Amino acid sequence: MSQKTILIVEDKNIIAKDISDRLTSLGYRITRIVYSGEEAIQSAAELRPDLVLMDVNLQGAIDGILAAEEIRSRFQIPVVYLTAYPDENTLWRVNGSKPLGYIVKPFDEKKLHATIQLALHRELYDSLTNLPNRSLLRELLSQLLNNKKALPAMIPVVTLSLDRINRINSTLGHDIGDSVLCKVAERLTNCTENINIVARLEAAEFAIVLQPVAEKQEVAKMAQNVLDIVAQPMIVKGSELYVTASIGISLSPSDASDGEELLKNAYTAMYNSQQQGGNKYQFYTAKAASISINRFTQETCLRNALKRSEFEVYYEPQIEIKTGKIVGAEALVRWNHPERGRVSPAEFIPMAEEMGLIAPLGEWVLETACRQTKAWQLQGLPPLRVAVNLSARQFDRKNLTERVRQILRETNLDPKCLELELTESLILEDETAAVEAFTVWRDMGIRIAIDDFGTGYSSLSYPKRFPFDTIKIDKSFIRNIADDRQNAAITIAIIQMAHCMNMTVIAEGVENESELAFVCDRKCDEIQGYFFSQPLPRAEFEALLKSGKCWELCWRKKEEAILSSGFNKQETSNRLGSCYKIG
């Protein structure tokens, strides 16, 4: 049996060293000692230990419980908690994260060893698919490699990731997604007689160890066969679904002779397949390794960005059409990289989502925006509503509602000054959980907005089923609205429907006078977009608030004047032209 590896996460160096020495004497191998939640997630991703020993009370934005939840959900690695502070709130949060062990400091060596052994043996099989998990795969692969050392043949190690499985989860729900994973696991197990081991590694990732082969071309044929079998249509709860996969392959002994190294190299090749669009296989090469290293460097920079205060919240004004005044602001995150300068959100947001960093980043944005809004109130500035986007990762966290409540309490911001924005796809993932969260937030006084409205396939049913306060019309409908009859019809319908249900309507992405004229004419309530202002850093937005700037929308007065001169509505519309001025 291979030596079990443990990652220690403990912010007190003396205690960490003592734990390391004890575990080493018990026969475990310590992969690394780290001191923060951010380092724990990064090390788990890099090293894939058999178990993580996690101190609950860590310094920084991510405490031990948040880090453990991330590690468990992303990497399926068991976590045992350590704490010297078993207070009621800590115990409640720990139990909510379903740990595999909990030890109160100080502890004796026997109890520590027993708890770790119990956690390791409970985690040998994946609970969803009943396949071996990563820990058992390591043991089986190690045994296989040791037994085959004398053979001249190659042993192929394959890693496979389902492409775009998140789309199924977000549109059809996690139950359907789990059923897809089970069907794929069954297909992989039965797809060929040349398979030695099939294991589930993470959420939508599998490993396959093939029988020894003499030629590389044999592996290529098997890999293509696996791709073809995965891509066949499947019926899940009455729906016909299609999925594809990305495959990476490493060969023993040419690429590596150690099981861990073989898996790592297969991962590298798999990532290369994903970057090329998926539904293909790639063999490990030095070039692929270089690409992977560059990606890892980018990920490391992103992980350190929050710790090094490189992120900044910008505020995009939301203007009330009736008064022309700023009544709200959407909080948007920006990354100021020390070497690359401003990094586009289109680049780092998807990376943060993939890495599991979007939840702590989103929480930081929420807390920063609430704290800043309260600071502006204390300066005597006009009342302001701040809107903050919630990501799917945040919404999946069971403690989200309590965390929102805690942030409002800590910042002393009135809940009615906060608006939480959610997308349609996020709501679809778990409608029951959405209703429960919305009800709690509404009772607290928090406003709820549905973002990018109109882009989902069942949009019109949402306002009736969910307690929204605000509907934000997606900018794709506002663009060229004066010339696009379909966009115009959809926008008019959304505004009328929302008003019938006593909801506020915000038009996003207003960039020119004709778009502004259209939404004003149709009695939209608020607007935001570059025609008024791009998102601004805190100091510039604060200066804008202090200036008392007001956008005088003189269009209605001009319309009345033209109509009173005897022109009909069409002629009036043609003559409106440039009729907005900034006062």
C-alpha positions as CSV (number, residue, x, y, z in Angstrom):
1,M,0.0,0.0,0.0
2,S,1.4,3.4,-1.0
3,Q,2.3,6.0,1.7
4,K,-0.6,8.3,2.5
5,T,0.0,12.0,1.8
6,I,-1.3,14.8,4.0
7,L,-1.5,18.6,3.4
8,I,-1.3,20.5,6.7
9,V,-3.0,23.9,6.9
10,E,-2.2,25.6,10.2
11,D,-1.4,29.3,10.7
12,K,0.8,28.8,13.7
13,N,4.2,27.5,12.6
14,I,5.2,25.8,15.9
15,I,1.9,23.8,16.0
16,A,2.2,22.9,12.3
17,K,5.8,21.6,12.8
18,D,4.7,19.6,15.8
19,I,1.8,18.0,13.8
20,S,4.1,17.3,10.9
21,D,6.6,15.5,13.1
22,R,3.9,13.4,14.7
23,L,2.4,12.4,11.5
24,T,5.7,11.6,9.9
25,S,6.5,9.3,12.8
26,L,3.2,7.5,12.2
27,G,4.2,6.8,8.6
28,Y,2.4,9.6,6.7
29,R,4.1,11.8,4.1
30,I,3.6,15.5,4.6
31,T,3.3,17.1,1.1
32,R,3.4,20.7,2.4
33,I,2.6,23.0,5.3
34,V,0.6,26.1,4.4
35,Y,-0.8,28.9,6.5
36,S,-3.9,30.3,4.8
37,G,-7.1,29.2,3.1
38,E,-5.9,30.6,-0.3
39,E,-2.6,28.6,-0.1
40,A,-4.6,25.5,1.0
41,I,-6.8,25.6,-2.1
42,Q,-3.8,26.2,-4.4
43,S,-1.8,23.4,-2.8
44,A,-4.7,21.0,-3.0
45,A,-5.0,21.7,-6.7
46,E,-1.3,21.3,-7.3
47,L,-0.5,18.3,-5.0
48,R,-3.8,16.4,-4.8
49,P,-3.0,15.0,-1.3
50,D,-4.9,12.0,0.2
51,L,-6.2,14.2,3.0
52,V,-6.1,17.7,4.3
53,L,-5.7,18.6,8.0
54,M,-7.3,22.0,8.2
55,D,-7.2,24.5,11.1
56,V,-10.6,26.2,11.2
57,N,-9.5,29.6,12.4
58,L,-7.2,30.9,9.6
59,Q,-6.3,34.5,8.9
60,G,-7.3,36.2,5.6
61,A,-10.3,36.3,3.4
62,I,-10.8,32.5,3.3
63,D,-11.0,30.7,6.6
64,G,-10.6,27.0,7.1
65,I,-14.2,26.1,6.7
66,L,-14.5,28.0,3.4
67,A,-11.3,26.5,2.1
68,A,-12.4,23.0,3.1
69,E,-15.7,23.4,1.3
70,E,-13.9,24.4,-1.8
71,I,-11.4,21.6,-1.6
72,R,-14.1,19.0,-1.0
73,S,-16.3,20.2,-3.9
74,R,-13.6,20.7,-6.4
75,F,-11.1,17.9,-5.7
76,Q,-13.1,15.3,-3.7
77,I,-10.3,15.3,-1.0
78,P,-11.3,14.4,2.6
79,V,-10.7,17.1,5.2
80,V,-10.2,16.7,8.9
81,Y,-10.6,19.9,11.0
82,L,-8.4,21.2,13.8
83,T,-9.5,23.9,16.2
84,A,-8.8,25.2,19.7
85,Y,-12.1,27.2,19.7
86,P,-15.1,24.8,19.5
87,D,-17.7,27.5,20.1
88,E,-21.3,27.1,19.1
89,N,-21.0,29.1,15.9
90,T,-17.9,27.3,14.8
91,L,-19.4,23.9,15.5
92,W,-22.5,24.9,13.5
93,R,-20.5,26.0,10.5
94,V,-18.2,22.9,10.7
95,N,-21.1,20.5,10.8
96,G,-22.8,22.3,7.9
97,S,-19.7,21.5,5.8
98,K,-20.0,17.7,6.5
99,P,-16.4,17.1,7.7
100,L,-14.9,13.6,7.9
101,G,-13.3,14.4,11.2
102,Y,-13.0,17.1,13.9
103,I,-10.3,17.3,16.5
104,V,-10.1,19.8,19.3
105,K,-6.6,21.1,20.2
106,P,-4.7,20.0,22.2
107,F,-5.1,16.3,21.0
108,D,-3.2,13.1,21.6
109,E,-1.4,11.2,18.9
110,K,-3.6,8.1,19.0
111,K,-6.8,10.1,18.5
112,L,-5.2,12.1,15.6
113,H,-4.1,8.9,13.9
114,A,-7.5,7.2,14.4
115,T,-9.4,10.1,13.0
116,I,-7.2,10.3,9.9
117,Q,-7.5,6.6,9.3
118,L,-11.2,6.7,9.6
119,A,-11.5,9.6,7.2
120,L,-9.2,7.9,4.6
121,H,-11.1,4.6,4.7
122,R,-14.5,6.2,4.4
123,E,-13.3,8.0,1.2
124,L,-12.1,5.1,-1.0
125,Y,-15.1,5.1,-3.3
126,D,-17.0,7.9,-5.0
127,S,-20.5,8.1,-3.5
128,L,-22.2,9.1,-6.7
129,T,-20.7,6.7,-9.3
130,N,-19.4,3.9,-7.0
131,L,-16.1,4.1,-8.9
132,P,-12.7,4.2,-7.1
133,N,-11.8,7.8,-6.1
134,R,-8.5,9.5,-6.4
135,S,-7.0,7.9,-3.2
136,L,-7.9,4.3,-4.2
137,L,-6.7,5.0,-7.8
138,R,-3.3,6.0,-6.4
139,E,-3.0,2.7,-4.6
140,L,-4.2,0.6,-7.5
141,L,-2.0,2.4,-10.0
142,S,1.0,2.1,-7.8
143,Q,0.5,-1.6,-7.4
144,L,0.0,-2.0,-11.2
145,L,3.2,-0.1,-12.1
146,N,5.2,-2.1,-9.6
147,N,3.9,-5.4,-11.0
148,K,4.6,-4.4,-14.6
149,K,8.1,-3.0,-14.3
150,A,9.6,-5.9,-16.1
151,L,7.3,-5.6,-19.1
152,P,8.6,-3.9,-22.3
153,A,5.0,-2.6,-23.1
154,M,3.7,0.8,-22.3
155,I,1.0,1.5,-19.7
156,P,-1.3,4.3,-20.8
157,V,-2.9,6.6,-18.1
158,V,-5.8,8.7,-19.3
159,T,-7.6,11.6,-17.7
160,L,-11.0,12.7,-19.1
161,S,-13.1,15.8,-18.4
162,L,-16.6,16.3,-19.7
163,D,-16.9,19.4,-21.8
164,R,-19.3,22.2,-20.7
165,I,-21.0,20.0,-18.1
166,N,-21.8,23.2,-16.2
167,R,-24.3,24.2,-19.0
168,I,-26.3,21.1,-18.1
169,N,-26.1,21.9,-14.4
170,S,-27.1,25.5,-14.9
171,T,-30.0,24.9,-17.3
172,L,-31.4,21.6,-16.3
173,G,-30.2,21.3,-12.7
174,H,-27.7,19.3,-10.7
175,D,-29.9,16.2,-10.5
176,I,-29.7,15.9,-14.3
177,G,-26.0,16.6,-14.2
178,D,-25.4,13.9,-11.6
179,S,-27.4,11.4,-13.8
180,V,-25.2,12.3,-16.8
181,L,-22.1,11.6,-14.7
182,C,-23.4,8.2,-13.6
183,K,-24.2,7.3,-17.2
184,V,-20.8,8.4,-18.4
185,A,-19.2,6.3,-15.6
186,E,-21.1,3.3,-16.8
187,R,-20.1,3.8,-20.4
188,L,-16.4,4.2,-19.5
189,T,-16.5,1.0,-17.4
190,N,-18.0,-1.0,-20.3
191,C,-16.5,0.7,-23.4
192,T,-13.6,-1.7,-24.0
193,E,-12.0,-4.8,-22.6
194,N,-8.6,-3.1,-22.6
195,I,-9.4,-1.1,-19.5
196,N,-7.6,-1.9,-16.2
197,I,-9.1,0.8,-13.9
198,V,-11.8,3.5,-14.1
199,A,-11.9,6.1,-11.3
200,R,-13.7,9.4,-10.7
201,L,-11.3,12.2,-9.8
202,E,-13.3,15.3,-9.4
203,A,-16.7,16.8,-10.3
204,A,-16.7,15.9,-14.0
205,E,-13.3,14.3,-14.3
206,F,-12.4,10.6,-14.6
207,A,-9.2,8.6,-14.9
208,I,-8.7,5.5,-17.0
209,V,-5.7,3.1,-16.8
210,L,-5.5,1.0,-19.9
211,Q,-4.0,-2.5,-20.4
212,P,-0.3,-2.4,-21.5
213,V,0.2,-1.8,-25.2
214,A,3.1,-2.2,-27.6
215,E,2.3,0.8,-29.9
216,K,1.3,4.4,-29.3
217,Q,-1.2,4.1,-32.1
218,E,-3.2,1.5,-30.2
219,V,-3.8,4.1,-27.5
220,A,-4.9,6.7,-30.0
221,K,-7.5,4.2,-31.3
222,M,-8.8,3.5,-27.8
223,A,-8.9,7.1,-26.9
224,Q,-11.0,7.9,-30.0
225,N,-13.3,5.0,-29.2
226,V,-13.8,6.4,-25.7
227,L,-14.7,9.9,-27.2
228,D,-17.1,8.3,-29.6
229,I,-18.9,6.3,-26.9
230,V,-19.1,9.4,-24.6
231,A,-20.6,11.5,-27.4
232,Q,-23.4,9.1,-28.1
233,P,-26.9,10.5,-27.2
234,M,-28.2,9.6,-23.8
235,I,-31.8,9.7,-22.4
236,V,-31.9,11.3,-18.9
237,K,-35.3,11.6,-17.3
238,G,-37.0,11.8,-20.6
239,S,-34.6,14.3,-22.2
240,E,-32.1,13.5,-25.0
241,L,-28.7,14.9,-24.1
242,Y,-25.3,15.1,-25.7
243,V,-22.0,15.5,-24.0
244,T,-18.4,15.4,-25.3
245,A,-15.1,15.0,-23.5
246,S,-11.5,16.2,-23.5
247,I,-8.8,13.5,-23.0
248,G,-5.2,13.6,-22.0
249,I,-2.8,10.7,-22.2
250,S,0.6,9.9,-20.6
251,L,2.6,6.8,-21.1
252,S,4.7,4.8,-18.7
253,P,7.6,4.6,-18.7
254,S,8.4,7.2,-21.5
255,D,6.5,10.1,-19.9
256,A,7.0,9.0,-16.3
257,S,7.2,5.8,-14.2
258,D,5.6,7.2,-11.0
259,G,1.8,7.2,-10.7
260,E,1.5,10.7,-9.5
261,E,3.7,12.0,-12.3
262,L,1.7,10.1,-14.9
263,L,-1.6,11.5,-13.7
264,K,-0.1,15.0,-13.6
265,N,1.2,14.7,-17.2
266,A,-2.2,13.3,-18.4
267,Y,-3.9,16.3,-16.8
268,T,-1.5,18.6,-18.7
269,A,-2.4,17.0,-22.0
270,M,-6.1,17.1,-21.1
271,Y,-5.9,20.8,-20.4
272,N,-4.4,21.2,-23.9
273,S,-7.4,19.3,-25.4
274,Q,-9.8,21.6,-23.5
275,Q,-8.0,24.7,-24.8
276,Q,-8.5,23.4,-28.4
277,G,-12.2,23.2,-28.0
278,G,-12.7,19.8,-26.5
279,N,-14.0,16.5,-27.9
280,K,-10.5,15.4,-28.7
281,Y,-7.5,13.6,-27.2
282,Q,-3.9,14.8,-26.8
283,F,-0.8,13.0,-25.8
284,Y,1.5,14.5,-23.2
285,T,4.3,16.6,-24.7
286,A,6.9,19.1,-23.4
287,K,5.0,21.9,-25.3
288,A,1.8,21.0,-23.6
289,A,3.6,21.1,-20.3
290,S,4.9,24.6,-21.1
291,I,1.3,25.8,-21.8
292,S,0.2,24.3,-18.5
293,I,3.0,26.0,-16.6
294,N,1.9,29.4,-18.1
295,R,-1.7,28.7,-17.1
296,F,-0.5,27.8,-13.6
297,T,1.4,31.0,-13.4
298,Q,-1.7,33.0,-14.3
299,E,-3.7,31.1,-11.8
300,T,-1.1,31.8,-9.1
301,C,-1.2,35.5,-9.8
302,L,-5.0,35.4,-9.6
303,R,-5.0,33.6,-6.3
304,N,-2.5,36.1,-4.9
305,A,-4.4,39.1,-6.2
306,L,-7.0,39.1,-3.5
307,K,-4.4,38.6,-0.8
308,R,-2.3,41.5,-2.2
309,S,-5.3,43.9,-2.6
310,E,-5.0,44.0,-6.4
311,F,-8.7,44.0,-6.9
312,E,-10.8,47.1,-6.9
313,V,-14.5,47.8,-7.0
314,Y,-15.8,50.1,-9.7
315,Y,-19.3,51.7,-9.6
316,E,-21.5,52.2,-12.6
317,P,-24.2,54.9,-12.0
318,Q,-27.9,54.0,-12.4
319,I,-30.0,57.0,-13.3
320,E,-33.6,57.5,-12.5
321,I,-35.3,58.7,-15.7
322,K,-38.0,60.7,-13.8
323,T,-35.5,62.9,-12.0
324,G,-32.2,62.4,-13.9
325,K,-30.5,61.7,-10.6
326,I,-28.2,58.9,-9.6
327,V,-30.2,56.6,-7.4
328,G,-28.0,53.5,-7.5
329,A,-24.8,51.9,-8.6
330,E,-23.7,48.5,-9.8
331,A,-20.6,47.3,-8.1
332,L,-18.1,45.7,-10.6
333,V,-14.7,44.1,-9.8
334,R,-11.6,45.1,-11.7
335,W,-8.1,43.6,-11.4
336,N,-5.0,45.9,-11.4
337,H,-2.2,43.5,-12.2
338,P,1.2,44.9,-10.9
339,E,2.9,44.0,-14.3
340,R,0.2,43.7,-16.9
341,G,-1.8,46.6,-15.7
342,R,-5.6,46.4,-16.0
343,V,-6.8,42.8,-16.7
344,S,-10.1,42.5,-18.5
345,P,-12.9,40.9,-16.5
346,A,-13.7,38.8,-19.6
347,E,-10.3,37.2,-18.9
348,F,-10.1,36.8,-15.2
349,I,-13.7,36.1,-14.2
350,P,-14.0,32.8,-16.2
351,M,-10.6,31.8,-14.8
352,A,-11.8,32.6,-11.2
353,E,-15.0,30.6,-11.8
354,E,-13.0,27.6,-13.1
355,M,-10.6,27.8,-10.2
356,G,-13.3,28.1,-7.5
357,L,-12.1,31.6,-6.5
358,I,-15.3,33.4,-7.7
359,A,-17.0,32.8,-4.4
360,P,-14.5,34.4,-2.1
361,L,-14.0,37.2,-4.7
362,G,-17.7,37.8,-4.9
363,E,-17.9,37.9,-1.1
364,W,-15.1,40.5,-1.0
365,V,-17.0,42.6,-3.6
366,L,-20.2,42.4,-1.6
367,E,-18.5,43.4,1.7
368,T,-16.5,46.2,0.0
369,A,-19.5,47.7,-1.7
370,C,-21.6,47.6,1.4
371,R,-18.9,49.2,3.5
372,Q,-18.3,51.9,1.0
373,T,-22.0,52.7,0.5
374,K,-22.3,53.1,4.3
375,A,-19.2,55.4,4.3
376,W,-20.9,57.6,1.6
377,Q,-24.0,57.8,3.8
378,L,-21.9,58.9,6.8
379,Q,-20.4,61.7,4.6
380,G,-23.9,63.0,4.1
381,L,-24.2,62.1,0.4
382,P,-27.6,61.4,-1.1
383,P,-29.1,58.0,-0.4
384,L,-27.8,55.3,-2.7
385,R,-28.7,51.7,-3.6
386,V,-25.8,49.5,-4.4
387,A,-26.3,46.4,-6.7
388,V,-24.0,43.4,-6.3
389,N,-23.9,40.4,-8.6
390,L,-24.0,36.9,-7.0
391,S,-22.2,34.1,-8.8
392,A,-23.5,30.5,-9.0
393,R,-20.6,29.4,-6.7
394,Q,-21.7,31.9,-4.0
395,F,-25.4,30.8,-4.4
396,D,-24.4,27.2,-4.0
397,R,-22.9,27.8,-0.6
398,K,-25.3,26.9,2.2
399,N,-24.2,29.7,4.4
400,L,-24.8,32.5,1.8
401,T,-27.9,33.9,3.4
402,E,-26.2,34.1,6.8
403,R,-23.1,35.6,5.3
404,V,-25.1,38.4,3.7
405,R,-26.8,39.0,7.0
406,Q,-23.4,39.1,8.7
407,I,-21.9,41.5,6.2
408,L,-24.8,43.9,6.6
409,R,-24.5,43.7,10.3
410,E,-20.7,44.3,10.3
411,T,-21.0,47.3,7.8
412,N,-24.1,48.7,9.5
413,L,-25.7,49.2,6.1
414,D,-29.5,49.3,5.9
415,P,-30.6,46.2,4.0
416,K,-32.9,48.3,1.8
417,C,-29.8,50.0,0.4
418,L,-28.6,46.6,-1.0
419,E,-29.8,45.0,-4.2
420,L,-28.6,41.5,-5.1
421,E,-28.5,40.6,-8.8
422,L,-28.9,37.0,-10.0
423,T,-29.0,35.6,-13.5
424,E,-31.8,33.4,-14.9
425,S,-29.4,30.4,-15.4
426,L,-28.4,30.6,-11.7
427,I,-32.0,30.5,-10.6
428,L,-32.7,27.5,-12.8
429,E,-30.0,25.4,-11.0
430,D,-32.1,25.1,-7.9
431,E,-35.4,26.9,-7.9
432,T,-36.4,25.6,-4.4
433,A,-33.2,27.1,-2.9
434,A,-33.8,30.3,-4.8
435,V,-37.3,30.8,-3.5
436,E,-36.1,30.1,0.1
437,A,-33.2,32.6,-0.2
438,F,-35.4,35.3,-1.9
439,T,-38.0,35.0,0.8
440,V,-35.4,35.5,3.6
441,W,-33.8,38.5,1.7
442,R,-37.1,40.1,1.1
443,D,-38.1,39.8,4.7
444,M,-34.7,41.5,5.6
445,G,-35.5,44.4,3.3
446,I,-33.0,43.5,0.6
447,R,-34.0,44.2,-3.0
448,I,-33.7,41.4,-5.6
449,A,-33.0,41.9,-9.2
450,I,-32.9,39.5,-12.1
451,D,-29.9,40.4,-14.4
452,D,-29.7,40.0,-18.2
453,F,-33.4,39.5,-18.4
454,G,-34.7,38.2,-21.7
455,T,-31.8,35.9,-22.5
456,G,-33.2,32.7,-21.0
457,Y,-35.7,30.4,-22.7
458,S,-38.4,30.7,-20.0
459,S,-37.9,34.3,-18.9
460,L,-41.6,35.3,-18.9
461,S,-42.5,32.8,-16.2
462,Y,-39.9,34.0,-13.7
463,P,-41.5,37.3,-12.5
464,K,-44.7,35.5,-11.5
465,R,-42.9,32.7,-9.7
466,F,-40.2,34.6,-7.9
467,P,-40.4,37.8,-5.8
468,F,-38.2,40.1,-7.8
469,D,-38.1,43.9,-7.2
470,T,-36.2,44.8,-10.3
471,I,-35.8,43.5,-13.8
472,K,-32.7,44.5,-15.8
473,I,-33.2,44.4,-19.5
474,D,-30.1,42.8,-21.1
475,K,-28.0,45.2,-23.2
476,S,-28.3,42.9,-26.2
477,F,-32.0,44.0,-26.5
478,I,-31.1,47.7,-26.1
479,R,-28.4,47.8,-28.8
480,N,-29.8,49.4,-32.0
481,I,-33.3,49.2,-30.5
482,A,-34.6,52.1,-32.6
483,D,-33.9,50.1,-35.8
484,D,-34.5,46.5,-34.6
485,R,-38.2,45.8,-34.5
486,Q,-37.8,42.5,-32.7
487,N,-35.7,43.9,-29.9
488,A,-38.1,46.8,-29.6
489,A,-41.1,44.5,-29.3
490,I,-39.4,42.4,-26.6
491,T,-38.3,45.5,-24.6
492,I,-41.8,47.0,-24.7
493,A,-43.3,43.7,-23.5
494,I,-40.8,43.4,-20.6
495,I,-41.4,46.9,-19.4
496,Q,-45.2,46.5,-19.6
497,M,-45.2,43.2,-17.8
498,A,-42.8,44.4,-15.1
499,H,-44.9,47.5,-14.4
500,C,-48.1,45.4,-14.1
501,M,-46.3,43.4,-11.4
502,N,-45.0,46.5,-9.6
503,M,-41.4,45.9,-10.5
504,T,-38.7,48.5,-11.4
505,V,-37.2,48.2,-14.8
506,I,-33.5,49.1,-15.6
507,A,-32.2,49.3,-19.1
508,E,-28.6,48.2,-19.3
509,G,-26.1,49.3,-21.9
510,V,-27.7,52.5,-23.1
511,E,-25.0,54.1,-25.3
512,N,-26.6,56.7,-27.6
513,E,-29.5,59.1,-27.8
514,S,-31.8,57.0,-29.9
515,E,-31.6,54.1,-27.4
516,L,-32.2,56.6,-24.6
517,A,-35.2,58.1,-26.4
518,F,-36.8,54.7,-26.9
519,V,-36.6,53.5,-23.2
520,C,-37.7,56.9,-22.0
521,D,-40.7,56.8,-24.3
522,R,-41.7,53.4,-23.1
523,K,-41.6,54.6,-19.4
524,C,-38.5,52.6,-18.3
525,D,-37.7,53.5,-14.8
526,E,-33.9,53.6,-14.7
527,I,-31.0,53.4,-17.1
528,Q,-27.3,52.7,-17.0
529,G,-24.7,52.6,-19.8
530,Y,-21.7,54.5,-21.3
531,F,-24.0,57.2,-22.7
532,F,-24.0,58.5,-19.1
533,S,-20.9,57.1,-17.5
534,Q,-18.6,54.1,-17.7
535,P,-17.9,52.2,-14.4
536,L,-15.8,54.5,-12.2
537,P,-13.2,53.8,-9.4
538,R,-14.3,54.7,-5.9
539,A,-12.8,58.2,-5.8
540,E,-14.2,59.3,-9.2
541,F,-17.7,58.0,-8.4
542,E,-17.5,59.7,-5.0
543,A,-16.6,63.0,-6.8
544,L,-19.6,62.5,-9.1
545,L,-21.9,62.0,-6.2
546,K,-20.5,65.1,-4.4
547,S,-21.0,67.2,-7.6
548,G,-24.7,66.6,-7.4
549,K,-24.7,66.1,-11.2
550,C,-28.1,65.6,-12.7
551,W,-28.9,64.4,-16.2
552,E,-31.7,66.6,-17.4
553,L,-33.8,64.4,-19.8
554,C,-35.6,67.2,-21.6
555,W,-37.0,64.9,-24.3
556,R,-40.6,64.9,-22.9
557,K,-40.8,68.7,-22.8
558,K,-39.5,68.9,-26.3
559,E,-42.0,66.2,-27.5
560,E,-44.9,68.2,-26.0
561,A,-43.7,71.4,-27.7
562,I,-43.4,69.7,-31.1
563,L,-46.8,68.0,-30.8
564,S,-48.4,71.3,-29.7
565,S,-47.1,72.8,-33.0
566,G,-49.4,70.6,-35.0
567,F,-47.0,67.7,-36.0
568,N,-48.2,64.1,-35.7
569,K,-46.5,61.4,-33.6
570,Q,-44.3,60.1,-36.5
571,E,-43.2,63.6,-37.4
572,T,-42.5,64.4,-33.8
573,S,-40.4,61.2,-33.5
574,N,-38.4,62.3,-36.5
575,R,-37.8,65.7,-35.1
576,L,-36.7,64.7,-31.6
577,G,-33.1,64.2,-32.7
578,S,-30.5,65.2,-30.1
579,C,-32.7,66.2,-27.2
580,Y,-30.8,65.3,-24.1
581,K,-28.6,67.6,-22.2
582,I,-26.5,67.1,-19.1
583,G,-27.3,69.6,-16.5
